[in-house]
Amino acid sequence: MTLTVRVIAPDKTVWDSQAEEIILPSTTGQIGILTGHAPLLSALDIGVMRVRAGKDWVPIALMGGFAEVEENEVTILVNGAERGDAIDRETARTVFTQAQERFNQVENTDNRQEKIQATQALKRARARFQAAGGMVQP
């Protein structure tokens, strides 16, 4: 038995296929979904979703949203999403490094809006880099 998984962003459907298992980046931590999972509605954080289709794991960078699980159907509505195999790793590494530097610059300032923007940019860059296969130090 499999899950029907749909990842829908405003501009495209990123995934619409069967899967054996998925791991989601919820706002409260990682959530694993297998067939027969109880009904669930969860907010998603910016991070990497992993989909197991057959023996392969497919990483997808998610930019926050919601997931609904009901009767082996998982619908994921997100602000943005990108499959890891569609992301250039070196470009993602460069953007991640720049986002880290920007975050470090504004970390000790009093401008709350700049801190929030830098934090969100860093989370997005980290998700894309990780989905592309990059390793990020904690």
KARAWO-V835996 format. One record per residue. N is the residue number from 1. RES is the residue in one small letter. PHI is phi in radians with two decimals (* if undefined). Layout:
N/RES/PHI, N/RES/PHI
This chain:
1/m/*, 2/t/-2.25, 3/l/-1.72, 4/t/-1.67, 5/v/-2.06, 6/r/-2.22, 7/v/-1.98, 8/i/-2.09, 9/a/-1.84, 10/p/-0.99, 11/d/-1.76, 12/k/-2.96, 13/t/-1.67, 14/v/-1.51, 15/w/-2.56, 16/d/-2.60, 17/s/-2.83, 18/q/-1.50, 19/a/-2.63, 20/e/-1.53, 21/e/-2.80, 22/i/-2.40, 23/i/-2.18, 24/l/-1.95, 25/p/-1.57, 26/s/-1.37, 27/t/-1.24, 28/t/-1.93, 29/g/2.28, 30/q/-1.28, 31/i/-2.17, 32/g/-1.70, 33/i/-2.15, 34/l/-2.09, 35/t/-1.07, 36/g/1.43, 37/h/-1.12, 38/a/-1.09, 39/p/-0.96, 40/l/-2.67, 41/l/-2.24, 42/s/-2.43, 43/a/-1.34, 44/l/-1.93, 45/d/-1.60, 46/i/-1.22, 47/g/3.02, 48/v/-1.88, 49/m/-1.62, 50/r/-2.12, 51/v/-2.06, 52/r/-1.77, 53/a/-1.97, 54/g/1.27, 55/k/-1.70, 56/d/-1.66, 57/w/-1.78, 58/v/-1.96, 59/p/-1.47, 60/i/-2.32, 61/a/-1.36, 62/l/-1.91, 63/m/-1.88, 64/g/1.49, 65/g/2.79, 66/f/-2.44, 67/a/-2.22, 68/e/-2.16, 69/v/-2.07, 70/e/-2.76, 71/e/0.86, 72/n/1.08, 73/e/-2.06, 74/v/-2.05, 75/t/-1.96, 76/i/-2.10, 77/l/-1.85, 78/v/-2.27, 79/n/-1.23, 80/g/-3.00, 81/a/-2.75, 82/e/-2.66, 83/r/-1.17, 84/g/-1.04, 85/d/-1.30, 86/a/-1.75, 87/i/-1.84, 88/d/-1.30, 89/r/-1.08, 90/e/-1.19, 91/t/-1.13, 92/a/-1.10, 93/r/-1.11, 94/t/-1.08, 95/v/-1.12, 96/f/-1.10, 97/t/-1.08, 98/q/-1.12, 99/a/-1.14, 100/q/-1.09, 101/e/-1.09, 102/r/-1.11, 103/f/-1.06, 104/n/-1.10, 105/q/-1.17, 106/v/-1.66, 107/e/-1.00, 108/n/-1.81, 109/t/-1.57, 110/d/-1.64, 111/n/-1.40, 112/r/-1.12, 113/q/-1.11, 114/e/-1.09, 115/k/-1.08, 116/i/-1.11, 117/q/-1.10, 118/a/-1.16, 119/t/-1.13, 120/q/-1.13, 121/a/-1.09, 122/l/-1.15, 123/k/-1.10, 124/r/-1.13, 125/a/-1.11, 126/r/-1.10, 127/a/-1.08, 128/r/-1.13, 129/f/-1.13, 130/q/-1.13, 131/a/-1.11, 132/a/-1.34, 133/g/1.80, 134/g/-1.38, 135/m/-1.77, 136/v/-2.04, 137/q/-1.31, 138/p/-1.14
